[in-house]
Amino acid sequence: SENAAFSAACAEAGIAFVGPPASAIEDMGDKLRSKEIAAAAGVSVIPGGGGAVESIDEALAIAKDIGYPVMLKASAGGGGKGMRVAHNDGEVRELYAVARDEAARSFGDDRLLVEKFVTAPRHIEIQLVADGKGHVACFPERECSVQRRNQKVLEEAPSPFLMDKPELRKEMQRQAAMLAHSVGYASAGTVEMLADGQTGDFYFLEMNTRLQVEHPVTEAVAGEDLVELMLRVADGQELPDHLKGTKDEFCAVPFNGWAVEARVYAEDCERGFVPSTGVMTAYAEPPGCAKFGFDGPEDLVRVDSAVEDGAAVSIHYDPMIAKLVGRGPDRAAALATTAAALDAYVVEGLVHNVPFCRAVCGHPTFAGGVYTTAFLEEHYSNE
């Protein structure tokens, strides 16, 4: 879906592409270029080099200028690949080649950025939909700080960090809308940001020019169908009136309640979250759950999946089995609903992370809402 050439080919052939224009995909698909565009648009960007580093010496010079710790990060791609944190000169020297090699193997591009590493980071993202006609709707934020290897495990909307900071939420949404306008965006997209849990400062990370895996938590609290909005925009329609805002001001979509998503993976949490393979000898989703959408206010659990008894999980595909979303009038209720649904989930025949997700829902640090992207490393280092 994030393929600028495919989007351009569709446009040339007169085919409606359900996604943004090729130029926006290209602009946002490269971390170096996207950071430059974001800075030019007035979006807060993380301190660091303005371009790819050419040598260890250059990486060391940037690190000295912005101060340790720093992140060595692949310019292309994402998903935690080609990312290493260095706390001193020695670690920069040690990890530079490692990160560069992983970036080359993962993305065919070995360019690296050196950026300031935030010590109390919270991964918060703004879902938006733009119609390409001047209107941008910014939805309630998602918090995605529960991660292993920089890959998300549990997400929630809204973020507990922003519940007493409405002005900070509005500023994050405003900057996301500014970025969308600056690249002529049209479709659904997600602006990912890193917020400092101590200072409240936030920085642009990247923009995903597609629908995110975690979009159901946004739908659960906003009451909007993001896929439907994407299809309307692809058809050339403007956003519905209640989502338009004005051409000078974005629409801040209100939210109601809370939602939590657990990504159900075939993986061994006790062995460093390595993928698991095998045949599901038994598979049963929580009784009464909705499928691929909440049909009404009475639905509290949603499961998006495409598996059944006898399905095989191989090494050739992502090990995700399903996405489970629980919602409620507040965070405590949403967590309780999600935990109960995970208790009722049946997956047999291979190793999976359902018990692990259930444990996270009940962990006092997570339940208290005061956690960072280091949560799993700090509390489940042996997993």
Secondary structure, 3 states (H helix, E strand, C coil): CCCHHHHHHHHHCCCCCCCCCHHHHHHHHEHHHHHHHHHHCCCCECCECCCCCCCHHHHHHHHHHHCCCEEEEECECCCCCCEEEECCHHHHHHHHHHHHHHHHHHHCCCCEEEEECCCCEEEEEEEEEEECCCCEEECCCEEEEEEECCEEEEEEECCHHHCCCHHHHHHHHHHHHHHHHHCCCEEEEEEEEEEECCCCCEEEEEEECCCCCCHHHHHHHHCCCHHHHHHHHHCCCCCCHHHCCECCECEECCCCCEEEEEEEECEEHHHCCEECCEECCEEECCCCCEECCCCCCCCCEEEEECCCCCCEECCCCCCEEEEEEEEECCHHHHHHHHHHHHHCCEEECCCCCHHHHHHHHHCHHHHHCCCCCCHHHHHCCCC
